[in-house]
Amino acid sequence: MRKAPYHYEALETWLLEQIRAGRWRPGDRLPSIRALCAQQGRSKVTVLHALHRLEARGVVEAYPKAGYFVTTTPDDAPPRPQAAGQISAPLPVTVSDLFLDIMRRSAAFDLLPDAPSGEPPPGIVALNRAIGRALRRQRDGQFQYYDEPMGHLSLREQLASQAARRGWRVSPDRLCITSGCQHALFLALMATCRAGDVVAVESPGFYGVLQLLEQLDLRVVEVPTSPETGMDMAALAEVLERWPVRACVVSPAFATPGGALMPDAARRQLLDLAGRHDLAVIEDDIYAETGFAQVPDPLKALDRDDRVILCGSFSKSLSRDLRLGWISGARWHRQILHLKLVTQLASSRYLQQGVAEFMEDGGYAAHLRRQRGLLRERRDRLLSMLRDWRVPVRMTQPQGGLAVWLELPEGVDTLTAYSKALQEGIVLTPGSLFSAVGAFSNGLRISFAHAWDEERRTALGRLPALLELV
Ligand SMILES: Cc1ncc(COP(=O)(O)O)c(C=O)c1O
């Protein structure tokens, strides 16, 4: 005869039954340890023991300071966000220190960040001159005053005329200058969501958004995303049926990591879904101007419902060091202006004036023309070097952006390779950086932002060994 179960076993069974019966669904938080002790009349040790066993079975997951969350209904297959129909329920985000380490190394847009990167291109020389001129022209007392919080009119006017060339008519009053695109995304999420809300993101998708969600206590639902055509609209539709999503962050033009370009039909479907489910669409437009053959119109150009917030920046097309971006906040614009004021007060006046003049003089257009040609050459060079590896690797062929996404054979762990490569001064961008649920461990993003000089070619040549592909 089987002896009576221990208290922790009985509690574990009870919790499993409740989860199976749907009392708590994937993504839900279990009652606190203290509440379970009180409700079940058990000690803290017993409750913790039961929770640890459920955690070991993969049914719940512990989040520091947040509690235990259901990850899957018992007997479910483990979540695989790559395929529609197997989407993980919304979860809080916890970004590990390792991710921060990788991000501190410029998120590896360069395999060899310590190697010399050559002379600045003529466009940057011209930009620096324009900024210098603007700085010298500042009136004596101006250092004692902030610029207007919305941003300098001359820059907003330039950005508005650039938008018009991409099929989007926007008044300069509907643009607000930010400290880069990350800041713009932060303002967009702050304006549209409250703690605990669910945000749909691309998977794989930009790790910076995951970090913002973590900071704002938002829950993420990862929507399967093709590295070629972007977020899967059928999967998004399913997600919206199942969970109350507040906002969706998408990058229709050359999304990181693979450079996906969202087709027109998908863009229209997205807006249709957003209307039906009343969600905010946060468009990350940062890579659009890198398009080798064409600069796609923004999703915002199709927005008849004033629910697409556009976020952009000069970081990928001109300079990361400017820390200048912009946002057009749709129906949330007033609140976003307020949040800009609260979080940054104002942006540097002379930097904005210098960039505006650089744009007005045609310097930016000339820089982009040159840069697009260079990026295309560097992409081609990278693809041809990758093909020479002669290992079964799937790779994207982006028409814009700064990186190629590789899917390596199952079992290759690019996070392990990251630590090994670091010892040789090589910085990888492992696939798991692009998901909050531990997917894409065999993915790798390789940037072609830099010229393939001998040192970088040699570093790339080391990868098959570091990844244990040969
Ligand atoms: C998709 C995407 N969005 C936003 C950012 C942040 O841009 P910024 O430097 O303008 O803050 C990055 C930077 O890597 C990015 O890749």
The ligand as a Gaussian input file, in Angstrom:
#p B3LYP/6-31G(d) Opt

LIG

0 1
 C       15.938000      47.952000     -34.069000
 C       16.608000      48.987000     -33.219000
 N       15.854000      49.923000     -32.634000
 C       16.413000      50.874000     -31.844000
 C       17.762000      50.900000     -31.581000
 C       18.332000      51.950000     -30.667000
 O       18.729000      53.045000     -31.442000
 P       19.353000      54.406000     -30.891000
 O       20.841000      54.266000     -30.954000
 O       18.872000      55.441000     -31.858000
 O       18.838000      54.642000     -29.527000
 C       18.587000      49.919000     -32.173000
 C       20.035000      49.895000     -31.886000
 O       20.713000      48.897000     -32.008000
 C       17.992000      48.942000     -33.007000
 O       18.718000      47.980000     -33.581000

